[in-house]
Amino acid sequence: MRPVKNKVVVVGAGMVGSAVINALLSLELLAEIAVIDMNTKKAEGEALDASHTTSFAYSPNVHVKVGDYSDCADAQIIVITAGPSIKPGESDDRLSLAEKNVSVLKGVMEQITKYTQDAIIIIVTNPVDILTYYAQNHFNYDKSKIIGTGTLLDTARFRRILSEKYLVDTKNVHGYIMGEHGKSAFAAWSIVNIAGIPADKFDAILGSGEPLNREAIVKDARNVGIEIVEYKGYTSSGIAMTVNRLIKAIFLNELSVLPVSTTLEGEYGISNVALSIPCVIGSEGIRRRVEVPITEDEVKQLKNSAESLINVLQHLNIRVL
């Protein structure tokens, strides 16, 4: 058995990778972070900058260093952020990145698998559902150990929007954005609640200036990432904390139920495509996929997401197994 040293490897030292590194330092669960990037000077700069924060009181003394793929051999978790992302003014469809980033992921996975079959891999790079499917099904790696961040961030945004509308703590809002991390994502309103209050009673019990507009809320949750890109040039903070949430659930074996991207195997009548449904996350990665009870219309929306993603997989000649 490998010694446990709470080591995370971050592949990609761009805006997202940098934010992930800094978020991981605040988690106070890690002993070592290795940063890998094709631009080694950039990786060295990020590692040096982050390492200096450990001098301050109440900061954990994490060893942050420039790494290479051999660091994956004793890592518990590998976070993949490598690859281009949407820039301001470009197509707002994350699927437009598919061809470039499938090629990037192929190179990364080929390197990782030289050194480990044990580490849990978190895929951040978009289009995350396409890349998650590719990684889970084409490198002979345990599927349960590969997790796409999927709609976990969309769900966080969705809950925040509802909490602001009804003036409650975001942590009292429950529910999921499911499906594709992209244009076909949807809210499973049938299971959304605030402190046990179902969505159709929000206005009557919690009150609000305007009636609940479900379509507008989901549209905001789905599109706010693109707005952030237009405003600041990239997204980083939200996705970094999304990675943090997953890593904490893994290191502490929380068995938390989180919506993440993974290849479905018959859930809701869907197979051979990766998208987000609630999953139990623990020390071994995805322990099980949870087929939460949703309406027939919501199942139809999930299948629409699946069809959209399957079309992209076929366009890229990524065979559907």
HUVEN-V573863 format. One record per residue. RES is the residue in one small letter. OMEGA is omega in whole degrees, 0 to 359 (NA if undefined). Layout:
res=RES omega=OMEGA
res=RES omega=OMEGA
This chain:
res=m omega=180
res=r omega=175
res=p omega=179
res=v omega=180
res=k omega=179
res=n omega=181
res=k omega=177
res=v omega=173
res=v omega=177
res=v omega=179
res=v omega=183
res=g omega=184
res=a omega=177
res=g omega=182
res=m omega=181
res=v omega=180
res=g omega=178
res=s omega=180
res=a omega=178
res=v omega=180
res=i omega=181
res=n omega=176
res=a omega=179
res=l omega=178
res=l omega=180
res=s omega=183
res=l omega=178
res=e omega=177
res=l omega=188
res=l omega=172
res=a omega=185
res=e omega=173
res=i omega=175
res=a omega=183
res=v omega=180
res=i omega=175
res=d omega=176
res=m omega=175
res=n omega=186
res=t omega=177
res=k omega=177
res=k omega=178
res=a omega=180
res=e omega=178
res=g omega=179
res=e omega=180
res=a omega=179
res=l omega=182
res=d omega=181
res=a omega=183
res=s omega=182
res=h omega=180
res=t omega=183
res=t omega=179
res=s omega=184
res=f omega=179
res=a omega=178
res=y omega=172
res=s omega=179
res=p omega=183
res=n omega=181
res=v omega=175
res=h omega=180
res=v omega=186
res=k omega=168
res=v omega=181
res=g omega=169
res=d omega=188
res=y omega=176
res=s omega=177
res=d omega=179
res=c omega=186
res=a omega=181
res=d omega=178
res=a omega=174
res=q omega=184
res=i omega=175
res=i omega=180
res=v omega=182
res=i omega=177
res=t omega=187
res=a omega=176
res=g omega=180
res=p omega=178
res=s omega=180
res=i omega=177
res=k omega=178
res=p omega=179
res=g omega=178
res=e omega=178
res=s omega=180
res=d omega=180
res=d omega=181
res=r omega=181
res=l omega=178
res=s omega=180
res=l omega=194
res=a omega=187
res=e omega=180
res=k omega=189
res=n omega=170
res=v omega=178
res=s omega=178
res=v omega=183
res=l omega=179
res=k omega=179
res=g omega=181
res=v omega=182
res=m omega=178
res=e omega=177
res=q omega=181
res=i omega=186
res=t omega=171
res=k omega=190
res=y omega=182
res=t omega=167
res=q omega=187
res=d omega=185
res=a omega=172
res=i omega=183
res=i omega=176
res=i omega=180
res=i omega=180
res=v omega=186
res=t omega=178
res=n omega=358
res=p omega=194
res=v omega=181
res=d omega=178
res=i omega=182
res=l omega=178
res=t omega=178
res=y omega=181
res=y omega=181
res=a omega=184
res=q omega=191
res=n omega=186
res=h omega=182
res=f omega=177
res=n omega=181
res=y omega=179
res=d omega=184
res=k omega=183
res=s omega=181
res=k omega=177
res=i omega=185
res=i omega=171
res=g omega=181
res=t omega=169
res=g omega=183
res=t omega=178
res=l omega=177
res=l omega=177
res=d omega=180
res=t omega=178
res=a omega=179
res=r omega=179
res=f omega=181
res=r omega=179
res=r omega=180
res=i omega=179
res=l omega=181
res=s omega=179
res=e omega=180
res=k omega=185
res=y omega=175
res=l omega=175
res=v omega=176
res=d omega=180
res=t omega=183
res=k omega=175
res=n omega=178
res=v omega=183
res=h omega=181
res=g omega=187
res=y omega=158
res=i omega=185
res=m omega=177
res=g omega=181
res=e omega=167
res=h omega=185
res=g omega=192
res=k omega=183
res=s omega=177
res=a omega=181
res=f omega=176
res=a omega=174
res=a omega=186
res=w omega=182
res=s omega=179
res=i omega=177
res=v omega=175
res=n omega=172
res=i omega=181
res=a omega=178
res=g omega=180
res=i omega=181
res=p omega=187
res=a omega=183
res=d omega=178
res=k omega=181
res=f omega=185
res=d omega=183
res=a omega=185
res=i omega=185
res=l omega=179
res=g omega=179
res=s omega=180
res=g omega=180
res=e omega=178
res=p omega=179
res=l omega=176
res=n omega=187
res=r omega=182
res=e omega=181
res=a omega=181
res=i omega=180
res=v omega=178
res=k omega=178
res=d omega=182
res=a omega=183
res=r omega=189
res=n omega=186
res=v omega=177
res=g omega=178
res=i omega=177
res=e omega=180
res=i omega=178
res=v omega=180
res=e omega=183
res=y omega=187
res=k omega=176
res=g omega=182
res=y omega=171
res=t omega=181
res=s omega=187
res=s omega=182
res=g omega=182
res=i omega=177
res=a omega=179
res=m omega=174
res=t omega=176
res=v omega=178
res=n omega=182
res=r omega=179
res=l omega=182
res=i omega=177
res=k omega=179
res=a omega=180
res=i omega=183
res=f omega=182
res=l omega=181
res=n omega=187
res=e omega=187
res=l omega=179
res=s omega=176
res=v omega=185
res=l omega=178
res=p omega=181
res=v omega=182
res=s omega=177
res=t omega=180
res=t omega=179
res=l omega=181
res=e omega=176
res=g omega=177
res=e omega=180
res=y omega=180
res=g omega=184
res=i omega=176
res=s omega=170
res=n omega=174
res=v omega=178
res=a omega=173
res=l omega=188
res=s omega=165
res=i omega=178
res=p omega=179
res=c omega=176
res=v omega=184
res=i omega=178
res=g omega=188
res=s omega=179
res=e omega=180
res=g omega=180
res=i omega=180
res=r omega=175
res=r omega=174
res=r omega=186
res=v omega=180
res=e omega=183
res=v omega=182
res=p omega=177
res=i omega=185
res=t omega=178
res=e omega=179
res=d omega=179
res=e omega=175
res=v omega=178
res=k omega=178
res=q omega=178
res=l omega=179
res=k omega=175
res=n omega=176
res=s omega=181
res=a omega=180
res=e omega=179
res=s omega=182
res=l omega=178
res=i omega=178
res=n omega=179
res=v omega=178
res=l omega=180
res=q omega=178
res=h omega=181
res=l omega=183
res=n omega=171
res=i omega=190
res=r omega=176
res=v omega=188
res=l omega=NA
